[in-house]
Amino acid sequence: MAILLPGGAGYIGSHTAVELLNDNKEIVIIDNFSNSNPSVLDKIKKITGKDFKFYEIDYTNREELEKVFKENKIDSVMNFAGYKAVGESVQKPIEYYYNNVCGALILLDVMRKYGCKKFIFSSSATVYGNPEIIPITEDCKVGGTTNPYGTTKLYIEQILKDLYTSDNEWSIGILRYFNPVGSHESGLIGEEPQGIPNNLMPYIVRVANKQLEELSVFGNDYDTPDGTGVRDYIHIVDLAKGHLKMLEKLNNENNGLFIYNLGTGTGYSVLDMINAFEKSTGETVKYKIAPRRPGDIATCYADPTKAKNELNWKAEKGIEDMCKDSWNYIVKNK
Ligand code: UFG
C-alpha cells in the first residue's frame, strides 16, 4: 500500500517524502514542477537511499490521475499540490481557485472512485484570519481571510467537513501550518521561491547572501513587544514529521475528521528573527523599516497542545536550527 503525494517535489512535500521513506513507507509522488525542480527527486533518493515511483502530471488532470490510482495501490493521500503565494493569489484568483479548490475536488472524487478515503490536507493558520485569541487553538473561529490563497484553504476545509458528514468512512486530517522555515540538515533540499521571495526567511537568507540589497521590515508600529510582526516559525522537518503522526492516527482510528495546528507555540518578531539569524550564522542582514504590508496581522502563533496530546507530536527544533539550516541550504546551493 502506498501513500500518494501530489506536489511531493515541492518544499513541504519533499521534506515529508524524506520522513516517510526514512520510516520505510512506500510513496508515489506526482508533480508538474510548476513550483519545483525535477532534481529534487534524486535528492530525496540520495538522502534516504530509497526509491519511489514518480509521475510528471498535473493533479487536476483527472485521466492521468486515474492512471496513477489504477497502476498503484494507493491507501492514503497527502496533498501538497497547492499554489501558495499570497500576493500572486490576489492577481490570479481564477488560477488559485482552480488549482487549489478544483484540484482538491478532482483528487477527492478520484480517491472515492478507487475506494481510497484517507486524506491529509495542508491547511494554514491563515484560515483564522485576524485571530480572536492568542495563542490560537483549533476551536478558534475561522474565516475573514484576506486573499484568495487563504480563502482556498478555508473552502477546502469546508469541503472536507461536508464530505465527512456525507460519508463517515473517510479519515481526514487537516493540518494548519504556521510559518515553515529551514531545510533538511543535508542542505540538499529546501525552499526555492521563484523570483523575489514574499516570505521573511527566504528574504533574510538572500540579503545575507548578497543576492538582495536589504530587507524591508514591514511595520514597526504593531502592538507587539518591539512593534514588528510576531509569527510562529516552525522547522520544516518538524512539520514533515507532523504528517507521519497524523497518518499514524488515521491508520489507528477507523475514521474521523481531525484538525491540528502545527506550530511551536512560540512567537518571534521580525527583529527577533534577524537577530537570531545573525547570531546563529555570523552573517549580517541589512534592513530598513518600511510601511506595513497590506493584509498583515500583528501576532499569530499557535497553541500546539492538541497535537501534543492527541498526535504525540511536538516541534523539537528551535530558532537556531531554523536559521542555520535555512542558511546551509543557500550556502550549499550557491
Ligand atoms: N516580513 C517582513 N519583510 C519581508 C517579509 C515578511 O517584514 O520581506 C514580515 C511580515 O510583515 C510578517 C512576518 O515577516 O510580520 C512573516 O511574514 P511571511 O510573509 O514570512 O509570513 P506570513 O505570516 O505573512 O504568511 C505565512 C505564509 C502564508 C500563511 C501564513 C499563515 O506565507 O502562506 O503564514 O499564518 F498563510
Residues whose N, C-alpha, C, O or C-beta is under 5 A from the ligand:
A	BS01	UFG	K84 S124 A125 T126 Y177 F178 N179 N198 N199 L200 M201 Y203 S216 V217 F218 G229 V230 R231 V270 R293 D296 I297
